[in-house]
Amino acid sequence: MTKRFTMGGTATFDFVEPINGYVVAMSGDFDGGVFARVVGEPRVEGAKTYLDLEHYFIRKDGSTIHTRDQSVLTAIEGEARVLAATTYRVQKTTGAFAGMTGKFRSWGSIDTSNGQGVLRFWGEIADAESQLAEAA
């Protein structure tokens, strides 16, 4: 039996200094929350900042997705916000997502003055059997 899950919806988040990470509320296909943190040192090239991230997603039913990610933040001249584009690569899954792998993406905006932001995410994760069938 093949398993697939569509990731689609919105996420709002806040940076929480005492835990040095982001807490995230998600809606849409994934109904739950997330903890996100930067791992490693940011790399700045002109108006772009490249980040390596980890995300720990937990859905209302307790199912989880752990990802390692690459994010590109693009500064907007004269603004206290950046545009953010992230690719999430699944590392580990539990519960309803057990055995699923893959990647999904998000795009949105972050207000750098207060650490708040909103993102639109989309993509699909699936088990190995589903991925093989799709490749055939």
KEKE-3310 file (N, C-alpha, C; in steps of 0.2 Angstrom, whole numbers, plus 5000, padded with zeros to 4 digits):
npx = (5004:5003:5009:5005:5007:5001:5008:5002:4998:4997:5009:5012:5024:5035:5050:5058:5067:5073:5073:5080:5075:5061:5044:5030:5014:5004:4992:4980:4984:4993:4990:4995:5010:5026:5044:5058:5075:5091:5105:5122:5133:5126:5128:5132:5130:5130:5114:5108:5106:5111:5105:5106:5094:5084:5069:5056:5041:5025:5010:4992:4988:5000:5009:5025:5037:5054:5065:5080:5086:5088:5088:5085:5087:5081:5086:5076:5078:5078:5068:5062:5061:5063:5063:5059:5064:5063:5069:5063:5070:5066:5071:5067:5053:5037:5023:5008:5015:5026:5040:5039:5047:5056:5054:5048:5043:5044:5038:5039:5038:5048:5048:5062:5064:5056:5055:5044:5034:5026:5022:5020:5017:5021:5020:5025:5026:5031:5030:5043:5039:5029:5036:5045:5035:5031:5042:5044)
npy = (4994:5011:5027:5044:5061:5077:5092:5107:5124:5137:5146:5154:5163:5166:5173:5166:5172:5166:5152:5152:5150:5147:5147:5140:5141:5131:5129:5122:5108:5102:5101:5108:5111:5119:5118:5128:5130:5138:5130:5130:5142:5158:5162:5176:5184:5197:5204:5193:5180:5165:5151:5136:5125:5117:5109:5104:5096:5094:5086:5087:5074:5069:5064:5065:5075:5077:5089:5094:5109:5121:5138:5154:5170:5185:5202:5217:5232:5246:5241:5233:5220:5203:5193:5176:5160:5143:5126:5110:5096:5079:5070:5062:5053:5050:5041:5044:5048:5039:5031:5039:5050:5063:5080:5097:5114:5132:5149:5166:5180:5189:5199:5207:5215:5211:5197:5190:5182:5176:5162:5153:5136:5121:5105:5087:5073:5055:5037:5025:5016:5023:5033:5025:5020:5032:5036:5027)
npz = (5000:4996:5002:5003:5006:5005:5007:5010:5013:5025:5036:5051:5061:5075:5082:5096:5108:5121:5118:5107:5094:5082:5084:5077:5069:5060:5046:5035:5025:5033:5050:5063:5073:5074:5078:5074:5070:5067:5061:5062:5054:5047:5030:5020:5005:4996:4994:4999:5011:5017:5025:5035:5042:5054:5056:5066:5065:5071:5071:5075:5079:5084:5075:5067:5058:5054:5048:5038:5031:5018:5017:5009:5012:5006:5006:5006:4999:5010:5018:5033:5032:5025:5011:5011:5005:5006:5006:5012:5018:5021:5035:5046:5051:5059:5066:5057:5046:5045:5038:5026:5014:5006:4999:5002:5000:5004:5004:5008:5019:5031:5045:5050:5061:5072:5071:5066:5055:5039:5029:5014:5011:5001:4993:4992:5002:5002:5004:5000:4991:4984:4978:4970:4961:4955:4948:4938)
capx = (5000:5007:5007:5007:5004:5002:5010:5000:4995:5001:5012:5014:5029:5038:5056:5058:5074:5075:5074:5084:5072:5055:5038:5026:5007:5002:4986:4980:4984:4997:4987:4999:5015:5033:5049:5063:5081:5096:5111:5128:5133:5123:5132:5130:5132:5126:5108:5106:5108:5110:5104:5104:5089:5081:5062:5052:5034:5021:5003:4988:4988:5006:5014:5030:5042:5060:5069:5086:5084:5091:5084:5088:5083:5083:5084:5072:5081:5074:5063:5064:5059:5066:5059:5062:5062:5066:5067:5064:5072:5064:5076:5064:5045:5034:5015:5005:5021:5031:5042:5039:5053:5055:5055:5043:5045:5040:5040:5035:5041:5050:5050:5068:5063:5053:5056:5038:5033:5021:5025:5015:5021:5018:5024:5022:5031:5028:5034:5048:5035:5025:5041:5047:5030:5031:5048:5043)
capy = (5000:5017:5032:5050:5066:5083:5098:5114:5129:5143:5146:5160:5161:5171:5171:5166:5172:5161:5146:5153:5147:5150:5143:5141:5138:5129:5128:5118:5100:5100:5105:5107:5116:5117:5122:5128:5133:5139:5126:5132:5150:5160:5164:5182:5186:5203:5205:5186:5177:5158:5148:5129:5125:5111:5110:5098:5097:5089:5087:5086:5067:5067:5062:5070:5076:5081:5090:5098:5113:5127:5144:5159:5176:5191:5208:5221:5238:5251:5238:5229:5213:5199:5187:5169:5154:5137:5119:5106:5089:5075:5066:5056:5053:5045:5041:5043:5049:5034:5028:5044:5054:5068:5087:5102:5121:5137:5156:5171:5186:5189:5206:5206:5220:5207:5190:5188:5181:5172:5158:5148:5130:5116:5099:5081:5067:5049:5032:5023:5012:5028:5036:5021:5020:5038:5036:5022)
capz = (5000:4995:5006:5001:5010:5002:5011:5007:5018:5027:5042:5054:5066:5079:5085:5103:5110:5126:5115:5101:5088:5080:5085:5071:5069:5053:5044:5028:5025:5040:5055:5069:5075:5072:5081:5069:5073:5063:5063:5058:5053:5041:5024:5017:4999:4994:4998:5001:5017:5016:5031:5036:5047:5056:5058:5070:5064:5075:5069:5081:5081:5087:5070:5067:5052:5056:5041:5037:5026:5016:5016:5006:5014:5002:5009:5002:5001:5013:5022:5039:5030:5020:5007:5013:5001:5010:5004:5017:5016:5026:5038:5050:5051:5064:5066:5050:5041:5046:5031:5021:5013:5001:5001:5001:4999:5007:5002:5012:5022:5038:5048:5054:5067:5077:5070:5064:5048:5036:5024:5010:5010:4997:4991:4994:5004:5001:5005:4995:4985:4980:4974:4964:4956:4951:4944:4933)
cpx = (5004:5004:5010:5004:5006:5003:5007:4996:4999:5004:5013:5019:5032:5045:5056:5065:5076:5076:5078:5081:5065:5049:5033:5019:5006:4995:4986:4981:4988:4994:4991:5004:5022:5038:5055:5069:5086:5102:5116:5128:5130:5129:5129:5133:5128:5120:5105:5109:5106:5110:5103:5100:5087:5074:5060:5045:5031:5014:4999:4987:4994:5011:5019:5034:5048:5063:5075:5085:5089:5087:5088:5084:5086:5081:5080:5075:5076:5069:5066:5062:5063:5061:5062:5059:5066:5064:5069:5065:5070:5069:5073:5057:5043:5026:5013:5010:5026:5033:5042:5046:5051:5056:5049:5046:5041:5042:5036:5040:5042:5051:5056:5068:5060:5053:5049:5038:5027:5024:5019:5020:5017:5023:5021:5028:5027:5033:5038:5044:5031:5030:5044:5041:5030:5037:5048:5039)
cpy = (5006:5022:5039:5055:5073:5089:5104:5118:5135:5142:5153:5159:5168:5168:5172:5166:5167:5154:5146:5150:5150:5145:5145:5137:5137:5128:5124:5111:5098:5104:5104:5113:5114:5121:5122:5132:5133:5134:5129:5140:5152:5163:5170:5183:5191:5204:5198:5183:5169:5154:5140:5129:5118:5113:5103:5100:5092:5091:5085:5079:5065:5064:5067:5070:5080:5082:5094:5102:5118:5132:5150:5165:5182:5197:5213:5228:5243:5248:5234:5222:5210:5195:5181:5164:5148:5130:5114:5099:5084:5071:5060:5058:5048:5045:5040:5045:5044:5031:5033:5048:5059:5075:5091:5109:5126:5144:5160:5177:5186:5196:5205:5210:5216:5200:5187:5187:5176:5168:5154:5142:5125:5111:5093:5077:5061:5043:5029:5020:5017:5031:5032:5021:5026:5039:5032:5025)
cpz = (5000:5000:5003:5005:5007:5007:5008:5012:5019:5034:5045:5060:5069:5082:5092:5106:5115:5123:5109:5095:5087:5082:5080:5072:5062:5052:5037:5029:5031:5045:5061:5070:5073:5077:5075:5072:5067:5065:5059:5057:5046:5036:5021:5011:4996:4998:5000:5007:5016:5023:5031:5042:5048:5058:5061:5070:5068:5073:5075:5083:5083:5081:5069:5060:5055:5049:5043:5031:5024:5014:5014:5008:5009:5004:5004:5004:5004:5017:5028:5038:5025:5017:5009:5008:5005:5006:5010:5015:5022:5029:5042:5050:5056:5063:5059:5045:5041:5039:5025:5020:5008:5003:4999:5002:5003:5004:5006:5014:5029:5040:5053:5061:5073:5077:5068:5057:5046:5030:5020:5009:5005:4995:4993:4997:5003:5003:4999:4989:4981:4975:4969:4959:4952:4946:4938:4927)
residu = (MET:THR:LYS:ARG:PHE:THR:MET:GLY:GLY:THR:ALA:THR:PHE:ASP:PHE:VAL:GLU:PRO:ILE:ASN:GLY:TYR:VAL:VAL:ALA:MET:SER:GLY:ASP:PHE:ASP:GLY:GLY:VAL:PHE:ALA:ARG:VAL:VAL:GLY:GLU:PRO:ARG:VAL:GLU:GLY:ALA:LYS:THR:TYR:LEU:ASP:LEU:GLU:HIS:TYR:PHE:ILE:ARG:LYS:ASP:GLY:SER:THR:ILE:HIS:THR:ARG:ASP:GLN:SER:VAL:LEU:THR:ALA:ILE:GLU:GLY:GLU:ALA:ARG:VAL:LEU:ALA:ALA:THR:THR:TYR:ARG:VAL:GLN:LYS:THR:THR:GLY:ALA:PHE:ALA:GLY:MET:THR:GLY:LYS:PHE:ARG:SER:TRP:GLY:SER:ILE:ASP:THR:SER:ASN:GLY:GLN:GLY:VAL:LEU:ARG:PHE:TRP:GLY:GLU:ILE:ALA:ASP:ALA:GLU:SER:GLN:LEU:ALA:GLU:ALA:ALA)
# end
